[in-house]
Amino acid sequence: MKKKEDKKKDFEVMIITGLSGAGKTEALKYFEDAGYYCIDNLPPHLLVEITTFFSLKANKNIALVTDLRSWYFFQEIHGMIEKLKEKKLKFRILFLEASISTIKKRYSLTRRKHPLVATGSLSNGIKREIKKMEKLKDISNVIINTTLLNSRELRLEIAERLMTGSEKSKVMKISIVSFGYTQGVQENMDIIMDVRFLPNPYYIEELKDLSGKDQKVIDFVLKRTVTKKFLSLFKNMLDFLIPKYIEEGKSYLGIGIGCTGGRHRSVVIAEKINEYLGLKGYSSKLFHMDIDKKND
């Protein structure tokens, strides 16, 4: 019973709303990258039902977009928000807006139809939407004006104002790849670290046919002073670089670690870096490309 209560306590729904053309779709993508379950164009009358279900059954937060695309359903939004409060379900409202001229420009580029423009001018449709959304804007937790923001800047603004450190760390997917230079340098890597300067287990007869996943090889590589110093420096470098990549809106980072054959040293170091990034809360996957090759 205690476990279910803890899950409910940690659960949160992010309600994304605001003006058409202000960046709600881009915002939703960012929450999805951060590990939220995302729903676009949710009719407000389903808000309480969906939120209640996820608060009890799901292991992750949800982010949903609800706006005037729901037409006459949208008038129910305020009643649904009151019901969320009555049920003590945790939620926040993110309201996105932009200047009329900016929204007009964005619609002219995409050639999509504004939800309040059946006939008449786009400007009038935008003004009507601003009026209809005033009450919801007034009760929003965070209001972001996207007039001067590009996609990367919007993501950074959302991260700084709405996301926890652990959520920010999930935005970037990290691949750690061990490989052997004799098999060819891995492509599409953002960072490549050559560890051929470390002592080579290949020249130790009892270690030669083992791999970097065997404890004897792990001990041989990690007990060296040079390895300890290198790992400390490499971790410090990643501590500096990864948050900077996230700030720039980068969603994927490839880290290649190479030794001669890709069977011993690179495997040990890749395993340690993957373990370290996991402890730091990052989402990382490990790949050993040449571990089954017999030369090092």
DRENGU-953143 format. One record per atom (N, C-alpha, C, CB): residue in three letters; x, y, z. Coordinates in steps of 0.001 Angstrom, whole numbers, plus 500000, padded with zeros to 6 digits. Glycine has a CB too. Layout:
ALAXYZ;...
This chain:
MET500841498793500000;MET500000500000500000;MET500869501248500000;MET499053500011501223;LYS501953501213500766;LYS502870502349500846;LYS503471502666499484;LYS503982502066501855;LYS503786501612498717;LYS504399501787497407;LYS503470502531496469;LYS504777500439496810;LYS502164502200496472;LYS501196502869495603;LYS501056504331495993;LYS499829502167495670;GLU501060504633497293;GLU500951506014497746;GLU502142506843497296;GLU500827506064499257;ASP503350506248497347;ASP504541506961496902;ASP504454507274495420;ASP505800506145497197;LYS503953506306494621;LYS503836506512493185;LYS502870507642492893;LYS503383505229492487;LYS501762507676493618;LYS500766508718493395;LYS501314510082493783;LYS499491508419494184;LYS502096510112494856;LYS502665511371495318;LYS503606511956494285;LYS503396511172496636;ASP504373511109493607;ASP505371511577492659;ASP504763511921491301;ASP506448510532492489;PHE503565511457491043;PHE502948511640489730;PHE502561513099489488;PHE501716510746489599;GLU502728513528488225;GLU502310514879487860;GLU501864514899486403;GLU503456515895488094;VAL500853515722486133;VAL500430515931484751;VAL500761517363484354;VAL498906515639484573;MET501345517506483175;MET501657518818482633;MET500613519146481564;MET503112518863482046;ILE499813520156481807;ILE498795520579480854;ILE499386521696479999;ILE497486521052481583;ILE499557521421478722;ILE500127522401477796;ILE498998523011476987;ILE501194521750476859;THR498904524310477024;THR497828524984476306;THR498331526336475824;THR496567525148477205;GLY497432527144475252;GLY497832528455474770;GLY497340528721473364;GLY499324528591474818;LEU497980529660472711;LEU497535530096471395;LEU498002529153470290;LEU498034531496471118;SER497174529000469290;SER497544528209468124;SER498723528870467426;SER496346528053467152;GLY499744528071467116;GLY500929528619466470;GLY501986529124467428;GLY500534529717465575;ALA501768528926468732;ALA502722529437469726;ALA503803528422470102;ALA501980529858470975;GLY503703527177469604;GLY504762526200469858;GLY504380525039470747;GLY505904526879470457;LYS503091524742470868;LYS502657523667471774;LYS503158522301471310;LYS501128523650471882;THR503164522070469993;THR503631520772469471;THR505110520575469763;THR503377520671467952;GLU505900521615469596;GLU507332521531469888;GLU507557521282471377;GLU508055522821469446;ALA506778521938472216;ALA506899521735473659;ALA506570520295474038;ALA505978522701474415;LEU505526519740473428;LEU505122518365473726;LEU506227517381473363;LEU503834518009472974;LYS506903517618472241;LYS508008516746471834;LYS509110516741472894;LYS508580517198470473;TYR509368517882473477;TYR510422517977474473;TYR510065517192475731;TYR510688519436474821;PHE508803517271476139;PHE508376516488477300;PHE508456514986476995;PHE506936516876477713;GLU508154514616475763;GLU508272513203475380;GLU509724512747475483;GLU507740512980473942;ASP510660513585475029;ASP512087513259475132;ASP512517513123476588;ASP512934514332474435;ALA511842513853477480;ALA512195513833478901;ALA511558512659479643;ALA511775515138479556;GLY510813511811478926;GLY510254510609479551;GLY508793510672479906;GLY511000510308480758;TYR508103511737479533;TYR506671511844479797;TYR505880511020478764;TYR506222513334479770;TYR504731510509479183;TYR503776509943478236;TYR502967511116477702;TYR502846508838478907;CYS502928511282476386;CYS502368512501475805;CYS501104512243474990;CYS503399513172474933;ILE500161513162475118;ILE498886513097474399;ILE498622514464473782;ILE497709512668475349;ASP498342514490472493;ASP498062515756471825;ASP496562515899471570;ASP498848515856470500;ASN496081517139471671;ASN494684517485471350;ASN493680516671472163;ASN494422517273469862;LEU493881516622473474;LEU492980515873474351;LEU491707516681474612;LEU493684515523475687;PRO490529516115474367;PRO489284516810474747;PRO489260516996476261;PRO488018516011474270;PRO488977518185476751;PRO489038518462478194;PRO488192517529479057;PRO488606519866478443;HIS487067517029478530;HIS486214516198479380;HIS486880514861479729;HIS484878515945478688;LEU487995514527479044;LEU488730513295479365;LEU489881513541480337;LEU489270512664478091;LEU490097514789480701;LEU491261515151481498;LEU491303514438482844;LEU491285516637481716;VAL490220514450483574;VAL490198513837484902;VAL490350512323484804;VAL488896514192485635;GLU489644511728483867;GLU489702510271483699;GLU491114509812483344;GLU488715509818482612;ILE491749510478482385;ILE493104510121481961;ILE494099510327483099;ILE493522510951480734;THR493993511467483773;THR494918511778484856;THR494782510788486011;THR494682513197485356;THR493563510460486366;THR493330509503487452;THR493913508140487101;THR491824509375487748;PHE493687507691485875;PHE494209506390485442;PHE495724506349485545;PHE493775506087484004;PHE496400507357484999;PHE497859507358484997;PHE498430507528486393;PHE498378508455484096;SER497753508246487254;SER498257508443488609;SER498283507135489391;SER497406509472489343;LEU497404506202489038;LEU497323504923489747;LEU498065503799489049;LEU495890504530489921;LYS498109503824487720;LYS498623502691486955;LYS499983502907486313;LYS497658502346485905;ALA500311504148485980;ALA501518504388485190;ALA502732504653486062;ALA501304505552484254;ASN503893504463485465;ASN505142504683486170;ASN505814505968485715;ASN506074503505485967;LYS505105506771484940;LYS505704507993484425;LYS504685509124484425;LYS506255507769483012;ASN505172510338484418;ASN504310511506484328;ASN503722511623482926;ASN505086512780484694;ILE502680512429482797;ILE502104512643481479;ILE502092514131481150;ILE500681512060481405;ALA502210514415479868;ALA502063515780479353;ALA501019515728478265;ALA503425516364478813;LEU500103516681478293;LEU499042516662477286;LEU498746518072476799;LEU497768516017477853;VAL498348518135475553;VAL497964519410474954;VAL496455519451474821;VAL498646519615473574;THR495848520507475322;THR494422520733475118;THR494242522206474761;THR493581520339476396;ASP493492522454473705;ASP493351523835473234;ASP492063523977472430;ASP494574524255472377;LEU491942525066471708;LEU490688525368471011;LEU490412524479469807;LEU490698526788470569;ARG491336523577469480;ARG491020522598468437;ARG489868521699468865;ARG492253521750468105;SER489657521618470206;SER488560520796470735;SER487199521478470560;SER488799520492472218;TRP487201522692470016;TRP485979523438469734;TRP485112523579470987;TRP485185522750468618;TYR483855523153470906;TYR482928523391472022;TYR483280522585473258;TYR481517523065471602;PHE484087521526473122;PHE484507520766474293;PHE485396521603475211;PHE485243519501473863;PHE486075522604474628;PHE487082523339475387;PHE486483524119476548;PHE487826524280474475;GLN485214524453476468;GLN484584525215477551;GLN484518524408478849;GLN483176525651477139;GLU484763523101478770;GLU484733522257479962;GLU486046522287480737;GLU484409520835479575;ILE487082522916480185;ILE488413522834480776;ILE488454523337482212;ILE489390523614479944;HIS487781524428482516;HIS487851524997483867;HIS487174524098484901;HIS487206526382483887;GLY486066523472484507;GLY485416522531485408;GLY486275521315485680;GLY484092522100484841;MET486999520844484634;MET487869519687484796;MET489062520015485698;MET488357519197483430;ILE489588521217485589;ILE490700521630486438;ILE490263521675487903;ILE491237523005485995;GLU489056522135488153;GLU488538522147489520;GLU488408520735490067;GLU487185522857489574;LYS488020519797489212;LYS487898518400489653;LYS489263517800489972;LYS487197517558488579;LEU490286518188489196;LEU491642517724489502;LEU492062518201490888;LEU492645518223488437;LYS491725519431491211;LYS492048519974492537;LYS491309519218493634;LYS491699521469492605;GLU490032518914493383;GLU489229518191494373;GLU489811516813494644;GLU487777518063493898;LYS490336516176493613;LYS490909514839493765;LYS492354514880494249;LYS490835514090492450;LYS492874516109494440;LYS494238516303494914;LYS495258515667493960;LYS494394515717496320;LEU494978515751492675;LEU495907515263491662;LEU496840516408491279;LEU495145514709490409;LYS498126516118491272;LYS499127517153491036;LYS499199517494489546;LYS500507516698491552;PHE499126518782489239;PHE499220519202487843;PHE499789520615487781;PHE497831519135487145;ARG500339520931486619;ARG500762522293486325;ARG500281522661484928;ARG502308522441486442;ILE500083523941484703;ILE499607524417483406;ILE500689525281482772;ILE498274525214483551;LEU501099524896481577;LEU502043525675480787;LEU501267526354479668;LEU503195524778480218;PHE501330527669479642;PHE500603528452478635;PHE501610529093477690;PHE499700529543479306;LEU501459528811476383;LEU502338529377475373;LEU501596530430474563;LEU502886528278474454;GLU502260531545474334;GLU501672532619473544;GLU502737533235472650;GLU501038533693474456;ALA502305534056471715;ALA503219534782470841;ALA502468535991470297;ALA503760533868469676;SER503201536921469713;SER502558538111469155;SER501701537735467942;SER503620539165468758;ILE500713538556467655;ILE499828538305466511;ILE500627538237465218;ILE498749539398466407;SER501580539153465045;SER502372539161463811;SER503210537892463669;SER503282540389463776;THR503738537396464796;THR504536536163464754;THR503674534965464395;THR505227535923466101;ILE502493534865465011;ILE501594533747464704;ILE501155533794463249;ILE500363533770465627;LYS500856534983462740;LYS500480535123461329;LYS501613534635460419;LYS500129536596461006;LYS502832534988460757;LYS503979534567459957;LYS504138533049459980;LYS505257535238460466;ARG503963532458461155;ARG504100531006461269;ARG503023530286460478;ARG504043530579462731;TYR501791530813460496;TYR500720530194459728;TYR500940530346458227;TYR499382530795460119;SER501538531456457831;SER501799531641456397;SER502873530678455911;SER502225533090456107;LEU503801530317456803;LEU504861529377456428;LEU504349527944456368;LEU506019529469457412;THR503492527580457316;THR502993526198457367;THR501761525980456500;THR502671525819458795;ARG501050527073456207;ARG499812527025455415;ARG498730526164456070;ARG500109526490454020;ARG498786526076457383;ARG497748525355458115;ARG496603526304458440;ARG498318524724459411;LYS495456525737458760;LYS494268526544459035;LYS494137526813460528;LYS493004525844458508;HIS493920528061460883;HIS493716528435462280;HIS492343527935462727;HIS493837529983462474;PRO492233527384463968;PRO490962526790464410;PRO489788527763464492;PRO491153526168465744;LEU490049529060464568;LEU488961530029464668;LEU488783530852463389;LEU489210530957465838;VAL489366530381462314;VAL489218531094461049;VAL488521530190460036;VAL490598531561460510;ALA487198530315459996;ALA486431529628458950;ALA486323530567457761;ALA485006529194459461;THR485899531780458060;THR485892532855457074;THR486439534095457763;THR484448533107456490;GLY486850535077457020;GLY487375536287457624;GLY488884536256457707;GLY486788536486458996;SER489450537245458405;SER490902537398458441;SER491543536563459539;SER491266538854458631;LEU492804536196459315;LEU493576535455460309;LEU493771536294461567;LEU494939535034459731;SER494016537587461386;SER494218538474462549;SER493028538452463486;SER494477539907462089;ASN491830538517462937;ASN490626538490463763;ASN490475537159464483;ASN489394538762462911;GLY490817536072463797;GLY490754534754464422;GLY491698534646465596;GLY491070533675463414;ILE492915535182465441;ILE493901535152466523;ILE493422536001467699;ILE495277535654466023;LYS492849537157467421;LYS492335538031468481;LYS491205537361469253;LYS491847539357467888;ARG490342536654468531;ARG489258535917469203;ARG489820534833470102;ARG488299535298468172;GLU490848534152469631;GLU491457533096470444;GLU492096533685471702;GLU492510532321469623;ILE492796534792471569;ILE493412535443472728;ILE492350535747473786;ILE494139536746472301;LYS491215536249473339;LYS490124536586474251;LYS489582535344474944;LYS489001537297473497;LYS489375534271474187;LYS488803533045474750;LYS489764532367475727;LYS488435532074473628;MET491078532599475561;MET492069531915476389;MET492505532737477606;MET493278531574475553;GLU491976533932477759;GLU492418534819478841;GLU492268534193480222;GLU491641536111478794;LYS491122533604480475;LYS490846533040481794;LYS491806531903482116;LYS489403532546481870;LEU492098531056481117;LEU493022529938481341;LEU494442530454481536;LEU492973528943480160;LYS494815531477480802;LYS496138532076480973;LYS496314532597482400;LYS496349533217479957;ASP495259533177482951;ASP495334533769484292;ASP495629532748485376;ASP494045534474484614;ILE495242531504485165;ILE495463530487486203;ILE496650529573485884;ILE494207529644486379;SER497361529876484807;SER498502529043484412;SER499679529233485354;SER498927529364482981;ASN500438528158485564;ASN501605528211486440;ASN502796528884485768;ASN501989526811486879;VAL502959528594484483;VAL504082529158483726;VAL503568529671482394;VAL505208528103483512;ILE503943530900482050;ILE503568531502480769;ILE504853531805480004;ILE502701532806480972;ILE504947531284478790;ILE506128531521477960;ILE505698532190476661;ILE506888530193477670;ASN506288533338476399;ASN506043534020475134;ASN507122533579474147;ASN506039535584475314;THR506705532948473057;THR507655532353472110;THR507965533253470920;THR507118531039471609;THR507545534502470979;THR507731535412469841;THR509178535451469363;THR507282536816470216;LEU510105535535470283;LEU511519535665469925;LEU512317534382470135;LEU512142536772470726;LEU511615533266470354;LEU512300532003470654;LEU512295531069469462;LEU511652531316471844;ASN513438530438469190;ASN513463529332468244;ASN513233528037469020;ASN514815529288467453;SER513246526910468322;SER512938525630468973;SER513902525322470105;SER512969524501467957;ARG515195525546469872;ARG516190525246470902;ARG515975526132472124;ARG517617525434470352;GLU515692527413471896;GLU515497528345473007;GLU514227528036473789;GLU515448529776472491;LEU513189527563473090;LEU511962527163473778;LEU512235525958474676;LEU510844526835472760;ARG512974524999474160;ARG513311523818474957;ARG514111524203476196;ARG514100522811474113;LEU515050525113476024;LEU515865525555477156;LEU514996526264478196;LEU516997526488476677;GLU514070527081477740;GLU513169527795478650;GLU512305526818479438;GLU512279528774477869;ILE511777525809478767;ILE510961524790479433;ILE511792524027480454;ILE510358523814478402;ALA513001523644480065;ALA513870522890480961;ALA514169523671482234;ALA515169522527480255;GLU514495524942482074;GLU514875525757483219;GLU513696526043484146;GLU515479527057482744;ARG512506526184483592;ARG511367526625484395;ARG510461525497484875;ARG510559527590483609;LEU510556524323484229;LEU509577523282484543;LEU510161521914484872;LEU508653523135483408;MET511399521643484474;MET511891520283484602;MET512880520122485740;MET512526519850483322;THR512857518940486348;THR513824518594487374;THR515132518185486700;THR513286517456488289;GLY516180518067487499;GLY517469517646486958;GLY517403516279486312;GLY518509517639488042;SER516672515341486935;SER516585513988486380;SER515823513981485061;SER515908513043487378;GLU514804514846484939;GLU514058514934483689;GLU514921515510482578;GLU512806515784483874;LYS515725516516482907;LYS516628517087481910;LYS517611516027481412;LYS517391518293482498;SER518100515194482320;SER519102514197481942;SER518541513142481006;SER519663513531483174;LYS517213512907481054;LYS516605511899480188;LYS516388512390478770;LYS515297511454480766;VAL516484513704478583;VAL516220514275477262;VAL517223513756476239;VAL516268515808477318;MET518473513613476650;MET519499513146475731;MET519690511632475838;MET520817513864476005;LYS519675510958474702;LYS519964509532474643;LYS521445509362474297;LYS519046508806473594;ILE522152508605475129;ILE523592508451474960;ILE523923507008474577;ILE524339508854476253;SER524707506851473523;SER525218505538473134;SER526716505499473418;SER524924505238471625;ILE527143504459474127;ILE528564504270474413;ILE529011503033473638;ILE528838504115475971;VAL529966503207472750;VAL530349502140471825;VAL531836501830471970;VAL530019502534470366;SER532142500591472322;SER533546500169472310;SER533845499574470936;SER533847499129473460;PHE535065499807470449;PHE535408499306469118;PHE536920499118469011;PHE534901500274468016;GLY537350498427467962;GLY538772498234467691;GLY539200499007466464;GLY539088496756467511;TYR540321499698466562;TYR540812500467465423;TYR541166499569464242;TYR542025501287465830;THR541541498331464518;THR541863497422463411;THR540614497050462607;THR542537496150463949;GLN539446497258463200;GLN538184496961462513;GLN537593498214461853;GLN537172496364463502;GLY538199499364462135;GLY537693500614461564;GLY537067501502462630;GLY536672500321460469;VAL537269502798462498;VAL536730503766463458;VAL535212503849463313;VAL537373505167463252;GLN534516503874464441;GLN533059503961464418;GLN532593505298463840;GLN532494503773465829;GLU531561505237463010;GLU531001506448462431;GLU529908507022463349;GLU530431506158461023;ASN529552508265463096;ASN528463508960463800;ASN528704509078465304;ASN527153508237463559;MET529961509135465692;MET530301509359467089;MET530606510842467300;MET531509508477467516;ASP530100511413468384;ASP530375512810468698;ASP531677512965469467;ASP529229513406469496;ILE531977511970470293;ILE533218511964471070;ILE533891510617470852;ILE532947512227472600;ILE535165510624470457;ILE535920509380470316;ILE537139509451471221;ILE536341509134468832;MET537263508452472081;MET538387508406473007;MET539257507190472676;MET537889508351474483;ASP540517507457472378;ASP541484506412472048;ASP542180505969473330;ASP542522506914470994;VAL541986504697473736;VAL542595504215474987;VAL543735503233474723;VAL541534503547475869;ARG544342503342473553;ARG545469502459473238;ARG546715502799474058;ARG545795502540471751;PHE546702503899474797;PHE547835504251475666;PHE547838503430476951;PHE547797505741476007;LEU546717502759477258;LEU546647501950478479;LEU547379500624478276;LEU545172501694478884;PRO547937500033479356;PRO548601498724479251;PRO547666497690478630;PRO549073498244480641;ASN548207496871477729;ASN547400495966476911;ASN547363494543477467;ASN547932495943475496;PRO546187494067477906;PRO546066492696478423;PRO546365491632477367;PRO544670492476478972;TYR546332491991476105;TYR546577491031475020;TYR547947490380475143;TYR546454491721473663;TYR548906491100475718;TYR550267490580475808;TYR550509489780477083;TYR551254491716475731;ILE549463489579477873;ILE549537488713479053;ILE548877487395478666;ILE548834489370480321;GLU549648486314478682;GLU549184485043478142;GLU547854484586478734;GLU550223483989478378;GLU547687484711480050;GLU546459484224480677;GLU545253485135480419;GLU546674484081482168;LEU545505486350479899;LEU544420487288479634;LEU544082487413478153;LEU544778488638480177;LYS544970486973477322;LYS544869487176475880;LYS543532486748475305;LYS545961486434475188;ASP543041485584475706;ASP541811485042475120;ASP540550485417475896;ASP541911483544475035;LEU540727486207476938;LEU539572486697477681;LEU539092488009477059;LEU539922486894479185;SER538027488573477607;SER537531489865477102;SER537452490875478248;SER536133489699476428;GLY537109492082477911;GLY536988493139478907;GLY535824492970479848;GLY536871494441478235;LYS535043491913479684;LYS533961491623480625;LYS534380490583481661;LYS532727491137479872;ASP535583490024481492;ASP536107489065482464;ASP536819489810483592;ASP537073488059481780;GLN536624489341484820;GLN537122490055485988;GLN538644490208485982;GLN536688489340487244;LYS539363489210485497;LYS540825489298485480;LYS541302490440484587;LYS541432487976485005;VAL540632490613483455;VAL540992491706482548;VAL540579493045483161;VAL540322491513481159;ILE539400493081483754;ILE538920494308484411;ILE539919494757485478;ILE537516494081485047;ASP540370493825486319;ASP541320494151487378;ASP542644494638486795;ASP541557492932488276;PHE543098493966485731;PHE544373494338485103;PHE544336495784484600;PHE544698493379483935;VAL543227496158483955;VAL543122497499483376;VAL542886498560484450;VAL541992497542482348;LEU541968498286485365;LEU541539499320486299;LEU542509499572487439;LEU540221498960486861;LYS543374498613487752;LYS544270498819488883;LYS545440499741488542;LYS544794497489489370;ARG545634500027487255;ARG546744500874486842;ARG546512502333487232;ARG546955500762485338;THR547563502974487702;THR547463504382488085;THR547039505244486903;THR548796504880488644;VAL547579504942485735;VAL547255505728484547;VAL545771505604484195;VAL548120505282483359;THR545189504419484412;THR543769504218484133;THR542917505029485096;THR543404502730484224;LYS543276504990486352;LYS542521505732487366;LYS542536507227487073;LYS543093505465488765;LYS543720507743486704;LYS543823509167486397;LYS543028509516485142;LYS545291509569486220;PHE543125508643484128;PHE542389508878482884;PHE540889508898483131;PHE542735507808481848;LEU540364507915483862;LEU538922507844484124;LEU538438509082484878;LEU538585506574484925;SER539241509552485813;SER538870510751486559;SER538763511954485622;SER539895511030487675;LEU539728512117484733;LEU539725513230483783;LEU538582513103482774;LEU541067513300483048;PHE538358511886482290;PHE537314511652481291;PHE535928511917481888;PHE537398510206480752;LYS535711511467483111;LYS534431511716483778;LYS534203513211483989;LYS534377510980485126;ASN535257513910484382;ASN535136515361484564;ASN534784516053483249;ASN536442515941485130;MET535380515571482164;MET535090516145480856;MET533628515920480483;MET536010515540479788;LEU533115514703480709;LEU531719514408480408;LEU530773515198481307;LEU531453512916480556;ASP531162515383482562;ASP530342516193483476;ASP530178517614482946;ASP530973516225484884;PHE531209518106482291;PHE531147519450481725;PHE530383519473480397;PHE532557519998481524;LEU530673518499479524;LEU530141518533478161;LEU528658518182478054;LEU530921517599477306;ILE528225517136478742;ILE526863516648478530;ILE525806517694478859;ILE526625515415479362;PRO525886518394479996;PRO524886519446480244;PRO524901520534479167;PRO525127520080481610;LYS526078520824478608;LYS526168521834477557;LYS525472521355476285;LYS527638522175477264;TYR525652520070475955;TYR524966519505474791;TYR523446519553474986;TYR525431518049474545;ILE522996519246476203;ILE521559519277476492;ILE521019520691476342;ILE521275518747477912;GLU521770521676476833;GLU521349523070476711;GLU521196523493475252;GLU522347523981477409;GLU522028522917474397;GLU521971523252472971;GLU520870522504472236;GLU523299522957472318;GLY520125521661472962;GLY519010520953472355;GLY519392519654471679;GLY518351521828471374;LYS520601519162471929;LYS521037517909471315;LYS520318516742471983;LYS522578517742471427;SER519724515861471190;SER518937514759471745;SER519671513422471699;SER517632514640471002;TYR520812513356470994;TYR521573512102470908;TYR523055512419471028;TYR521275511346469570;LEU523770511588471775;LEU525220511733471906;LEU525870510368471755;LEU525599512376473272;GLY526795510277470820;GLY527537509029470615;GLY528943509161471171;GLY527587508658469119;ILE529315508237472060;ILE530657508227472647;ILE531350506941472218;ILE530602508343474214;GLY532402507070471434;GLY533162505912470980;GLY534434505758471788;GLY533490506032469496;ILE534726504540472202;ILE535938504260472972;ILE536675503134472267;ILE535608503881474465;GLY537865503431471755;GLY538572502462470930;GLY539906502035471489;GLY538774503013469582;CYS540211500758471304;CYS541557500252471545;CYS541985499525470262;CYS541610499291472820;THR543021498759470293;THR543544498174469061;THR542538497233468413;THR544840497430469342;GLY542075496228469175;GLY541153495247468608;GLY539719495367469089;GLY541639493894468909;GLY539493496158470130;GLY538135496350470628;GLY537643495254471532;GLY537210496481469501;ARG538574494480472105;ARG538164493319472910;ARG538456493483474402;ARG538858492078472403;HIS539515494231474739;HIS539925494318476138;HIS539729495711476740;HIS541369493917476265;ARG540683496620476470;ARG540709497927477142;ARG539465498773476864;ARG541940498695476714;SER539060498863475611;SER537903499705475277;SER536623499188475934;SER537715499771473756;VAL536523497868476057;VAL535342497266476686;VAL535292497635478168;VAL535353495725476514;VAL536435497512478852;VAL536489497839480280;VAL536115499302480516;VAL537893497551480846;ILE536710500186479733;ILE536455501616479921;ILE535011501967479567;ILE537424502450479067;ALA534490501390478487;ALA533094501656478103;ALA532133501212479195;ALA532751500943476785;GLU532408500068479789;GLU531563499570480881;GLU531579500543482058;GLU532034498173481339;LYS532753501047482403;LYS532868501965483537;LYS532172503298483250;LYS534345502207483874;ILE532281503780482034;ILE531640505052481691;ILE530120504890481666;ILE532148505569480323;ASN529653503773481159;ASN528207503515481146;ASN527672503434482571;ASN527891502207480381;GLU528413502777483426;GLU528028502684484843;GLU527998504068485488;GLU529002501763485611;TYR528988504874485193;TYR529075506222485763;TYR527917507093485300;TYR530404506878485384;LEU527612507087484008;LEU526526507912483489;LEU525174507461484036;LEU526514507870481963;GLY525037506146484257;GLY523807505640484865;GLY523619506181486274;GLY523818504118484891;LEU524701506230487028;LEU524638506765488386;LEU524325508264488390;LEU525956506507489112;LYS524711508943487316;LYS524438510378487191;LYS523013510654486709;LYS525437511017486233;GLY522271509586486359;GLY520885509745485951;GLY520661509881484465;GLY520325510909486613;TYR521718509683483658;TYR521558509804482210;TYR521013508519481606;TYR522889510163481557;SER520363508657480459;SER519830507504479730;SER520879507049478720;SER518476507854479015;SER521557505952479011;SER522646505498478143;SER522498504019477796;SER524001505745478815;LYS523014503682476602;LYS523045502292476153;LYS524471501939475759;LYS522065502059474963;LEU524822500683475977;LEU526191500235475770;LEU526251499220474628;LEU526759499626477063;PHE527232499402473738;PHE527411498489472609;PHE528896498126472498;PHE526889499132471276;HIS529180496822472439;HIS530551496343472228;HIS530627495781470805;HIS530961495246473305;MET531191496550469898;MET531148496193468485;MET532093495036468123;MET531489497404467651;ASP533253494986468778;ASP534289494032468335;ASP534762493107469444;ASP535478494782467780;ILE533910492909470451;ILE534328492112471601;ILE534603490651471243;ILE533273492177472675;ASP533995490167470191;ASP534187488769469808;ASP535362488553468856;ASP532933488246469172;LYS536028489650468455;LYS537210489530467601;LYS538381489090468480;LYS537528490888466861;LYS539298488336467925;LYS540366487726468725;LYS541700488468468682;LYS540581486330468267;ASN541777489626468035;ASN543040490368468002;ASN542903491654468799;ASN543462490678466548;ASP543975492066469456;ASP543979493297470250;ASP545354493946470151;ASP543609493009471740;
